[in-house]
Amino acid sequence: MEIDQDIKFYVDAVALDASKASSVISIASSEQKSLCLKSIAEDIDQSRGLIREANALDLDNARQGELESALLERLSLDESSIDKIVEGLYQVDLLGDPIGEISGLNYQDSGIQVGRMRVPLGVIAMIYESRPNVTIDAASLAIKTGNAVILRGGSESFFSNKQLAISIKNGLIKAKLPEACVQLINTTDRQAVGALLQKDDLIDVVIPRGGKGLIERVCNETKISVIKHLDGICHVYVDKEVDVDMAISVTFNSKSEKYGVCNAMETLLVHRDVAQPVLSELSSLFAEKGVELRCCPEARIICPSSKPVEDVDWSTEYLGPVLSIKVLDSLDEAIDHINNYGSHHTDVICTSSYESSRKFIRSVDSASVMVNSSSQFADGFEYGLGAEIGISTDKLHARGPVGLEGLTSEKYVVFGNGEVRRR
């Protein structure tokens, strides 16, 4: 589809400004970047009323447009959400500045000293849906790592993102950094995404964060490197050697803390030896929460109000109050099921066996593999990254929650004292 010329010219100008700004922020001092992040946090804290008003407009429009419940949950900014945004900014500020860090310095036989320096990626295009908090997560991590970022949020969060962008702009001005270090695309026209994806001459990496359709579109339409994940089909496996009460608590939280998030459990696997006590208690807890259970024949005997599971359920990301359940004979069967049906996002084992836990974390091929903890900890904030710009299920260039290190690269640096090469 041919892109409207006005949109093309606008996006071209945004990308060019970002490229120019990236050369400035790439060499900004740690103190300058710290001042910027603190100023953004203070501005957001003082602008809570305006942010809530803007978010209310988005929520009203979304309800009128019958946006699905999982996306409505992601869109909402209450006081607690704003608290987390502010806290995330301060946490990112407290993290060490990775830019300019030199590692692995070693002398070679020739006399030269060779090491690697951490550097920014350059210009990042962030394309995302629903979550206005991503506006701040992406901006804060980009600023900290000396990258310029172009933000293109979804139409459903347009007013929230615009208000948050004002705080970002104020922080950049206060720190005497170019406003173009962080730019928000100011149109909801989908052609703007297409125009961004064509700017491989100025944009270094694209990070899509949203539904499968968005991510597939980005991958199909651009030559720019992409950091992505397509699905969050997360599992919890309850082993035969396990503290049943602990397993129930971890499993229940993995599903019900939040439904519309990529780190929510979508499939529960239970060893046959503990299926009765585990599933009988969980079926009652999930019934109280209104979670629909889709069970294999053996699990249906224990959960009689459940529906029969279908093959498609094992590879479905529900993002809602639905859970598929399977009773298994062994740890090996659980590992095979996860590696076959999972999305390489986050998978959990609940076990009292050291041997089982170590076999699970070695054998499950996922970005996050956990032992005896909720899958909903798979998050940049919870991992101590301050925030995340996304969760990657790729193996290159970053994997798992993408924080500061994932937004940087390395270049070789060589120190000499007049050495010349002789063959």
N, C-alpha and C positions, 0 to 999 in steps of 0.2 A: 504494500500500500504506500502510495506517495505521500510524503509528509508535507503538511501545510508550510509554506515558505516563512510565514511569520513565526511559527513555532520553531522551525529550524534555525532561523537567525537568532532567536532568543536563546535557545539551548547552546548554539555555537558560542555566543557571547559569554554565557555562564561558564562553559567549559574553558574558554580562553582565560577568563578572569581567575578561575580556580587554578589553572596551570601557573599563572603569574604569582598568585598568592602562595602556592606550594613552595616556591623558591625562597620565600620570606620566612614562612613558619618552619621550614625544614631546618633552619639555623637559629631559630628563636631559643633564648636561654630557658633553662628550667624555671627560673624565677618568673619570667614573663608568662610562661604557660601556666604556672601555678596561680598567678594573679588572675589570669583569665578564667580559670575554672572556679576559683573562689568567688569571683564577681558574678559569674553566671548563677552559682548556687544562691548567693544572696539575693539576686534579682528575682529568681523564681520564688524564693521564700517570701519576698515582699509582694509578689504579684499573684498570690494564690487565688484571690477573688476573681481576677481577670481570667486566669487559667480555667477555673471552674466554670465561669460563664461561657467561655469559648467551647469548653468540652460539652456543656449542656446543649449548645446549638448542634454540635456534631451528633450527640446521642439522640436528640429529637429527630434530626434528619434520618438517622440510621433506623430508628424505630418505624418512621413513616415509610422508609424503603424496605422494611421487613428484613433487615440484616439478621443473619442467624445468630443464635444466642452466644455461641463461642466467640464470634467476632465482637459482639456487644460487650462481652466480658473484657476482652482485650482493649477495647476502645475507652472504657470508663476510667476517669481520673478522679478518685476521691482523695480525701486528706491523707490517708495512709499511702496512696500511690505517690502523691507529691512528696511526702516525707522520704520515701525510698529514692525518688529521683534526686532530691537534695543530698541525701546521705551518699548516694552513688557518686555524685560529683566530688564530694569531699574524700571519698575512699580512693577514687582515681587520682586525685591530687596527692594523696599520701604515698602512692606507689612510686617506686624509683623510676626515674626518667631513663628509658632504655637507649635513647638516641645518643650516638657518639660513644657508646660503651664498646670497648675493645676487649676481645677475648682470644684465648688460644695463641698468645704471642710465643713464638719459638724461634730460636736461632737455627739457621740452616748451615750446612758445611761451607757454603760460599761466604758466610759472614752476615748475610742479610737476616733481618728479623721479620717474620711473617705472622700476621694475625688477621682477625675479622672484626669489622666495625659494624654495629647495628645502625641502620639508616631507614628513613621513611619509605613507604611504597610510592608516594607522590600524590596523585589525585584519585580519590575513591568516589564512586557513584553508589549510593545506598538507595535501593528501591524496596519499599516495604508497605505493608497493609496494616490498617487498624491501630496498631500500637503507637500512641503518641510518645510514650516513654522512650521509644527507640530513637526519636529525634535527639534526645539529650544523650542517650548512651553512645550513639554514633558520633555526635559532635565532641563529647568529652574525650573519647578514646582517640579520635582523629587529632584533636588539639594536643593531647599528651604525647602522641607519637610523631608530631610534626608533619602530619598529612593535611592536605586540603580535602574537603568532602562536599559533595553535591547530594542533597537529600531530596528524594522524591517520595513523599508519603502518599497514602491512599486518599481518595476523595472523601471517604467517610471520616477522616481525622483532620480535614483541611483547616478548620478554624483553630483547633487545639495546637496543631503544628505551627501555624502562623504566630500564635501568641507565645509559644515557647521559643520560636526563632527570634523574637524581639529581645528576650533575655540573653540569648546567645550573642546577638549583635552588640548589645550593651557591654557584655563581658569582653568581647574582642576589642571594642573601642577603648575600654578602660585599660586594657593591656597593651594598647598601641600596636595591635596586629591588624592586618587587612581584613575588612569585613567579608571579603570573598573567600576567606579561609573556610567558612561554613556558609553555604548557600542553600536555601530552600526553593525548589521549583515552585513558582507561584501560579501554576495552572493545573487543573485537574484533568486536562485533555490527555487521553491515553497516548496520543501521538508524541507527547514529550518524552515518554519512555523509549519509544522507537528512535527518536532523535538522539537521546543520550547513548543508546546502545551502538550508534554509528560513530561515536567519537573516539575510536581507537587510537587516534593520533594524539589525543590530549588526556584521556582517562586511562589509568593504569590497571584498575581492578574494579569489578562490579560485584556488589554483595546484595543479592535479592533475599528478602525475608518476608515470607508470606505463604500463600497456598501453593499447591503443586502446579497449578496452571501458570501462576506468575513465574515460578522458577523455571519451568519448561520453556516459557516464552523467552526469558532472558537468555537461556543457554542456546536456544535455536536462532536467535537474532543478532548475536554479537560475536566479534572476534576477540573482544577484551577478555582477559582472564577473569574467571568467576569463582567466588568462594560461596558454596551453597550447601543446603541439605534439602532433599525432596520430601521426606516423610519422617515422622516421629513415631514409629511403631515400636514402643518400648515394652519390655517384658519384665515380670518378676517371677522367678522360679523359687518355690519353697521345697527345700531338700528334705530327705527323710530324717536326717539328724538335725534337729532344729528346736529352738525355744519357740513353742507354738504361739505364746502370747506376743512375743517380739515380732514374729512373722506376720501375725494378724495386723499389728499396729503399722508395720512398714508397708504392708500390702494395701491397707485401707488408705493410708496417706498418699501412697504413690498414685492412686486413682482419684481420690476425692478432694485433695487439697485445692486443685483447680482442674477443670476438665479441658478447657480450651487452650492448652499449652502443649508444646511439642515434647515435653519431658514427662507427660502423664502416661501411666501404664495403660496399655490397650489390651494386653493379653496376660492372663495369669496362668502359670504352669505349676502344678502341685504334684509331688510324689505321692503315689498311691498309699504308702504307709501312713501318711498324715492327712490324707484328703478329708476324712470324716471330721476331725476336730477343727481343722482350718476352714473348710468350706461351710460347715454348719454355722459357725460364728459369723463369718464374713457375709453369708447370704442374708442374715438378719441385719447386719450393719448397712449393707448396700441397699436393702429394701427400705430402710429408714431414710436414706439419701435419695431414693428414687432412681437408683442405677439399674438399668436393664442388663440381666445376665444372659449370655448366650453360651450354652454349655455342651460339651461332649456327652455322649450317653451316660458314662459313669458319673460325671459331675451332676447331671440332671437328677439322678437318684437322690443325691444329697441336697440339691437345690431344686425342689419340685416346681417352683413357680417360674423357673427360667425357661428360655426359649431354646430350641435346638440350634446348635452352631452350624454354620455352613462353611465350606472351604474358603469362600471369599473373605470371611471374617478374620482369618489368620493374617491376612495382608491388608487389613483396613485400619486406617488412622481415624478413629471416631471423632476425636476432639469434642466429646460430649459424654453424657452419663450412660455409656454402653461399655460392657466389658465381656470379652470372650475368655472362656476358661477350659483348660484341658488337664486331665489327669494322666500322669506318665509313670513309667516303670523305673526310670533311671536318670541320673545326671547326664549321661551321654545322649539320651533321647531329648532332653531339654536343650542341650547345646546344639544338637542338630536342628531342632525346631527353630531356635532363635536365629541361627546362621542362615537358615533357609527362608524364613518368613520375615525376619526383622529388617530394619532399615539402617542398621549400624549406627544408631543414635545412642541410646542408653539402655542397659540391661542390668538386672539385679539378681543376686542370689541371696536367699535367706538360709543360713546354715550354721551349725555348730562345729562342723568338720573343717579343720585347717586344710586337709588334702582336697576336699571338694571345692573350697573357696579358691584355692590356688589353681586348680584345674580349670575352673570356670573363668577366672580372669585371664588365663593364658589362652583359652580356646575360643572365647566369644569375641568375634571380630567387630567391635563397636567402639565409637569414639569415647564413651564413658562406660566402664564396667564397675559395678558396685557390689560390696558385700555388706549385708545387713543395714542398709540405709535406703531411704526413700528415693525413688527415681527423680522426684521433683527437686532434688538438690543439684541436678545437672543444669547449672546456671552460672554465668560468669560472676555474678554478685556473690553467690554462695561459695564459689571456688576461690574467692579472694582476689578476683581480677578487677574489682571495682564496678565493672559493668561488662557487657558483652555486645559486640556488634552483630552477633549471630552465632549459631552453632553449626559447625561444619561437619558433615559426614564424609567429606572427601579425605583422601590421604595426603594430598598435596594442595595447597601450600600449608594449610593449617587444618587441624582436626580438633573437634570438640568445641567448647565455648571459645570464641575468638576474642581475645583481649589485646593487650598491648603488643605482645610478641607477635601475634598473628597479623598485625598491621605494620610490621616492619620486615625488612630484608637484611641481608648482610653484603658487605663488599670487602674484598681483601685489601689490607693496608700493609705496606712493606717499608721498613726502616733500614737504611743502609748508612755506610760511612765511606762512600766512594767506591764500593765494590763494582767490578765489571765482570761480565760473563766471559769465560774462556772455554771453548769446546775442546 
